[in-house]
Amino acid sequence: MYPELMSGARTELEERFGHLLDKVPLLAQRHELTELSGGITNRNLRVTTPARDYVVRISSNDSGLLSIDRDAEYANSSIAADIGIGAKVYEYLPNDGLLVIGFIDGKTFDADDVSRNLERIAKSCRQLHSARPFTRDFDMFNIQQNYLKIVQERGFKLPSDYLDFANKVDQMKRALAILDDGKVPCNNDLLPANFIDDGNKIWLIDYEYSGNNDACFELGNIWAEAKMDSDQLEELVTAYYLVSRPEKVARAWLFALLARYGWTLWASIQDSISAIDFDFWSWGLEKYDQAKRDFTSSEFLENLERAANTH
């Protein structure tokens, strides 16, 4: 059945995950198993079979602490696949934390790729945002508060001055409520590695944080994760709306700041619970340092005003 096993060379991945993969008939005739890089929440395996290649996402039992709903991930991945912007979903075994999707053959983006493809990325986002509603909402204001409660109750690391900016978060929430025009199905975690370019279009992958959200959160988070400059935020937002929208640029800027502030706590939780070999705390502090600079900058007040004003 497995050539590498028949020769007596049982790989480490096969030793560790083979019993899970054996539960999925589609994967029974696998002849190659490799780990994909970039995952800092899941283990992601590429499984090659005579029929096709699959990606198997294997999650831990602690995902709930990170505001991940695996049932929602499965359902929303299926919705994204139905409209041709996400990989096809083949199997879901909730009790084993296992999701099987199709492998997309293409270039996985880095930050430079994102900055060079803003119009195409905006088009892919519009496609995703046109899907039928996802099964849950995603609100970083609420998630940040949930993360904070977990961090404080469990004694996880917290930057010493983190709570000093709570009032500014309240200011953002009030300003963003003024011109709120509703939610659309969003990925909410489009870091560069979650874009795959097959030469025709840019696919959006990884729906573990997916939920109905403000489109400007999606755009702001893309901009923040790729560490682009302010002109590129305006370019991305304009490409998405197909017309200049200064209030939406301001809105995306504020959501990017909120994302950095919230993901800082995500990193604290991961630093304490994850078995993945990754420096979560340094990753989070980098986001927090940028959030502090943004909170205390002149741009903060300027964008509060612009986000609430269409003129």
N, C-alpha and C positions, 0 to 999 in steps of 0.2 A: 504493500500500500504506500509506504513512504520510502523512497529510494535511499534517503540518508539513514533511515533506521535499518533497512535491510543490510546496508553495508556495515552496520555496527556503530555508526557515528551519530549518536543522538545529541542534537544541539541543545544548548542551554535554554533557548526559548521553547523548544519542544518539551523539554523536561518540565519547565515551569507552567506552560500554558496549554500543552497538548491535550490534557484531559478536558479543558473547557472547549477547545476547538472541536473535539470529537463529538460534542453535543449538537453540532450544526452539520446536517447531512451535506450541505453545499461544500463544506471544507474537508470532507472525508478523504478526497483524493489529492490532497495538497502534496506538492513536491518541493516547495521552497517557502521558508518562513523567515522574514527579516523584520527588524524593528525600525519604524520611521522616527526620525528625529523631530524635535520641536515640542513634543507634548509635555506640559508641566502640570497637568491634572490627571491625564490618563496615560496608560501604555497603549501605543498604537502600533499594530502589527500589519504588515503587508503579507497576504497569503496568496501564493500562486497555485492555481489549479489548472487542469487541462482546459477547462471551459473559459475561465477569466481570472483576473486578479481582484481580490477583495481587500478592504481595510477592516480590521477588527479593532474596535475601541473597547478597552477593558478598564473599568473604573473601580475606584475603591469604595468601601462602605461609608467613608466619611464625607462623601460628596454633599450631603445635606447641610453640613456646616458652612459650605461655600455658596449656599442658595442655589444649588443645582438640583433640578427635578429630572431624574432620568426618564420617567414616563413622558414628561413634556419634551425632553430632548428627542426622544424617538418620534413622537407625534409631529413635532415641528420639523424635524429632518425629513419626514415623509411629505409634509406640505411643501417644503422647499424643493424636494425632488420632483414633485408633481408638476411644478411650473418650470422645471428644467434649469434651475439655478444651483441646486444642491445635488450631491451624489445620491444615486438610487439606494434605497434601504432594502436589505434582503432579509434580515433576521434580527430579532431582539429577544434576549433572555434576561429579563429584569432580575431574577434571583441570582444570576451570576455576574451582573454588571457588564453584560456583553452586548454590543451593537455591531452588526455587520453591514457595511455599506460598500458600494462599488469603488474601485480604485480609479481615480481620474488621472490619465496620463497627460502631464503637462508640467510647466515650470512653476515651482512654488516660489512665491514672491519674497523678496527682502525689502527693506525700507526704500532703497533706491528705485526698485521696480514700481512700488506704490506711487512714488512722486512723479514717475514718468508716465503713468497710466491713469491719471485722475478722471479723464472723461469716460474711459471705459469702465472704471470702477464705479463711477456715478451711475452709469447705465445699468450695471449689474445690481446696484443697490435699489434703483427704481424698480427693477424686475422683482426682486425679493419683496419689496414693500407693497407690490401690487397683489400679492398672494392673499388667499383668504386668511382670516385672523388666526393667530397662533392660539394655543390652548391656555396660555397664561399671560399675564402682563409682567413687564420688567420695569421697575422704578428704582433708579439708583439712590434716590433720597431715602426710600424705605430700606433698601438693601444695605446702605451704609450704616443706618441705625441698627439693623440686625447684626451686622458684623461687629459693630462697636460693643453691643451687649455681650456677644460671645467672647470677645477679647477681654473685656473687663471682668466678666464672671469667671473666666478660666485663668486669669492672670497671665495672658499672653503679652508679648512685647507691644508697647505703644509709644510712639515718639512723645517726648516729655511735654511738648507744646501743642499736641494734636488738637486738644479740645479748645484751644484759644480761637479757633476759626469757626466755631459752631454758629456764631452770630452771622458770619458772612454766608454760611450755607443757608441760613434762614432768609437772608436778603436775596440770594439767588432764587430760592424757591418762590418767593413772592413775585420777583420780576418775571420769571419764566411762566408763571401762571397767567399773566396778563394777555399774551397772544398765543396761548396754547391752542393749537388747531387739531388735536387728537393724536391717536396712536396708530402705527402701522406695524406689520410683522417685521421685527428686526433681529439680526444676529446678535448684536450687542457686544461682540468680542472679536472684531475684525482686525486683529493684529496682522502684520504682513504675511505670516506663514499660513493664514487662513484664506488667502487668495491663490487660486491655481489657474494659470493661463494655458489653455490648450491650443492656442494659436488662432482660435476663432472667437472665443469669449472668455471672460474671467468668471470662474466658478467661485462660489462662496461656501466654505466648509466649516464644520464644527459648530453645532447648534446647542451646546450644553447650557449656554446662558441666554438662549433665544427667548423672545417674548415680545408682546406688543409694546411699543415704546415710541417716543418722539423721534422722528427721522433725524433730527439734529443731534441727538445723542449718538446715533450711528456715525454720522459724518464727523462729529467732534472727536469721537473715540478713535476712528481711523486716523485722523490727523495727528492725534496725540501719540498713538502707538508707533507711527512711522516717523515721529520726531521731525515733522515738517515745519517750515516757517509760516508766518502769518499770511503771506501772499498766497501760499499754496492752500491754506484753509479757504480763502476767498475763492480761489480757482475751483476747488472741489465743490463748495456749496453752490456756486454759480452753474457748474456743470450739472449738478443734480437738479436744480430748479429751472435750468435753461434760461434764466434771466437773473440779473443782479438783484440780490435780496440782502441788503446790509443788516437787517434785523435778524435774518437767519444765520448770517455769519457770526454775529454776536451771540446768538443763542447756542450755536455749535461750540464757540469758544468757552462759554460758561459750562456747557455739559462736559467738555473735555476736562475742565478743571474739577468738576464734580467727580468724574470718572477717576482721575488720578487720586483724589482724596479718598474715594471709596476703595479702589484697588489696593491702596496702602494697607488697609485692614485685611483684605483678602490675603495679602502677602504675609501678614503676621500670623494668620490662622494656618496657612500652608506651612510656614516655617516651623510650626509646632506639631502639625499632624501628618505631614506628607512623608512618605518613604522614598520619594523620587530624589535623586541626587541633583539638587539645584539650590542655588543661594537665593532663596525667596526673600530674605530680609533685605539684602542689598538691592534687589530688584524693586522692592517696595519703597525703600528709602529714596531711591532715585526719583520715583514718581512723587513722593511726598515733598522732596526738596523743590521740585518744579511747581507743585501745588502751592507751597509757601510763597515762592516768588510771584506767582500769579495773584494770590490773595492780596498781597501787599503792593501790587503794581498799580499804576494809574489806569492801565487797561481794564482792571476789574470794574471800577466805577463807570468807565466809559461804556463797557459792554453791558452792564446792568441797564444803563439808560437806553442804549440802542436796541436791546432785545425787547424793550417794552414800547418802542416807538416805531411806527411804520413810515414816518415822514423824515 
